Amino acid sequence: MGKYDTAKIRNLGIIAHGGAGKTSLSEAILFNSGMIDRLGRVDDGTSTMDFEPEEIKRKISITSSLDHCEWQGHSIHLVDTPGYGDFIADTRACMRTLDCAVIILSAISGVKVQTEEVWAWADEFEIPRIAFVNKLDRERASFFRAIDDMEKALKARGVAIQLPLGIEAGFDGVIDLIRMKAYRYAKDSSGSFTEIEIPAEYLDEAQRLREQMVETVAEAYDALTEKYLESGDLSEEEIIDGLRVGTIRNTFTAVLCGSATANIGVKQLLDAICAYLPSPLDRTKALGTNPKTKALEERAPLETEPFSALVFKTTSDPYTGKISIFRVYSGVLNSDSTVFNATKGVDERIGQIYELEGKKQKPIKQAVAGDIVAVAKLKETVTGDTLCDAAKPVVYEPAPLLKPVISYAIEPKTKNDEDKIHSALHKMIEEEPTLESHRDEQTKEFIISGMGQVHLDVIVEKMKRKFNVEVLLKTPKVPYLETIRGSVKVQGKYKKQSGGRGQYGDCWIEMGPMPRGEGYLFEDKIVGGVIPRQYIPAVDKGIQEAAVEGFLAGFPVVDFKVALYDGSFHTVDSSEMAFKIAGSMAFKKAMESCKPVLLEPIMNMKVTVPDENMGDVIGD
C-alpha cells in the first residue's frame, strides 16, 4: 500500500484564464503546506511551478507544471495549468485525468474567454470544482462582481461560503460563513492569521449570506432538505456534508476568497479542497476498451484492481531524458517492473517511479490508484498511450487534441542544423502533441503548425536550448490552386504510327466545374465498346496526372468533373500508355477553353458573441 489511501488523494487542477493568478496560488499552496520555504513570485522569475526559461522570460505559464503537497493527512497532486490561448491545449490534456479543480476568478477582470473555455472542459469531463476569487487586495477589486460575472458568463450557481474582510488595500482576511468566525492575516505574506469574532460592521451582511448559503446547500440531498424545512437551519457538520455532496454532484460551486500573492485565505482554501472536493473513489469508474475484444472495460480506483494508467504528458529533462507523466486509474505500480502499453501492443520496462515537485523528481517505490507520477526513458510510449497489466489489457481514450491554428515555413539556419532539424522536431512533437509538421508537396517547404504565434516562437527557442538546433520561421508560400468556371467538349488524340507497332489512343471528354470542395469526378459514359474497358482507367489516370499542373500558373487543378463519352481505338496499336497520353492531351486542351481561374486559400472562423452584445456587433 502507498503512503496514502486512495480516499485521501486529491488530483487537483488550478484552472483559469491567463493572468488570473494560477501559478501564484499554486506557489502559495506549496508554501503553506510546507513543501517550499520561500514564497516565489512570477514577476521575479522565482516561482517553483514556472521554471522553464521561456516561462521566466515571458512571465506566463506555457506548460502544465506538476507538484505534490500534503495537508491534513491528504495527498494533493497539484497541476498548475496554462491559461493563455497559445498554450491552453496542454490544459485540456491534463484535465482529462483530474478529479477536481479550483477555478480562479480575478476580482478585477472577472471571467475572460479562456475562463469560459476551461469551464466548458470541466463540464465536459464532469470535474467537480470550487471557485477562488483572487486579487482582492488590488485596486478595483470586487468580490460580488466576480461572483455575478461567474453566474452570468459561465451559467454557474455560485454559493459564497466566505466573505472578504476589507477590500483593495484594506483587505486583510476572510470571514468564514460556516463557523461565523473571521481570520485576520499578518501583512508579511507569511500566511499566519488570528481567529477573531466577525467585526460588527460585517455581521448583517455575513448573516444574510449565511442564510443564502444554508438555503442552497440544503438542496444537496433530500434528507438535508427535509431537515432544513423542519428547523430552518443546518448544523456546521450538515453544511460541510451538504457542500461536499453538492460539489461532487456539480449542483453548485462553492466560492472562497483571498489573495495568492499576499498569502491571504490560502489555508482556508486548502481546508476546503480536502473537505469538499472528491477523491478518486468519489468519481465514476474509469471506462476503457479491451484491445483484443473491443468490449468496454471498467476499472475501479482500487489497489486490488489490475494496474492501468493513462499517459497525459511527456517532457524531456537534460539529465533524465524523456519523462512520461501518467495518472494511475487502478491497481498498484512498483518500481523496477514491466507493464504493457496497450495502445502500441508492446511491453515497457519501468525503472524508477517519480513524484514530481516542479522541475525536481522525487523517487518513490510505489504508486497506487489515484496517484499522478512519472517514469523516465519509456521507449515506445507517447502522450495518450495506456499502460496496464498485460493479463488484463485496457485502452483509455485520451482527450481529443485541439487543431493547430497557424502555420509557418521552417528553415535551418545552417547546413549543420538541417541535419538535426527532423530529430529535434520529432522530440518537440512528443512534448507538444498539438504541434504538427509536414512537407508541402506543392511548395516543397517544410511547414510547422501550432496554436499561435507565441507557441511557435517558444518552440523555436526550445529547439535551440534543448537540441542546439537553430531555425528560422518564414511566411509560407501561398499554395494556390486552379479550377474552371466553364464547360467544354474536346478530343484528345494520340497517334504515332511510323512502321511496326505504333501508339494510338483517341478520346472525347466533356469537362465542367464542380462545387467548391467537391474535388474530382470521373464518369464513364462509353457505350458500344468504342473504347475497350481496359483502356478507360488509363484515360482517367492521364487526366489526374495532368491536373497536377494547371494551365494558368502550374498549380493543381481541383473541383472539376470529366465525362468520357466517345473515342476510338486500334486493335494493334492501342495501349494503356496511348490512352493515358490521350487523356492528358484532352485535359490540357479543355483547360484552354474552360475559363480557368486561380483559387486562394480561405479559413473558416467561428465567432461567439454574448447575447447582450449581439445587436452592437451586427450593427457595427
PyMOL commands that set and color helices and strands:
alter all, ss='L'
color gray80, all
select helices_A, chain A and resi 6-8+22-32+53-58+88-95+113-124+143-153+168-170+200-217+222-231+236-248+266-276+280-282+415-431+453-467+533-546+576-593+611-619
alter helices_A, ss='H'
color red, helices_A
select strands_A, chain A and resi 9-15+65-71+74-80+100-106+129-134+158-160+162-165+173-176+181-185+193-196+253-257+286-289+296-299+308-317+321-330+332-334+337-341+346-350+353-357+360-364+366-368+372-376+386-388+406-412+436-439+446-450+471-474+481-484+488-496+503-513+520-524+560-568+596-599
alter strands_A, ss='S'
color yellow, strands_A
deselect
rebuild
show_as cartoon
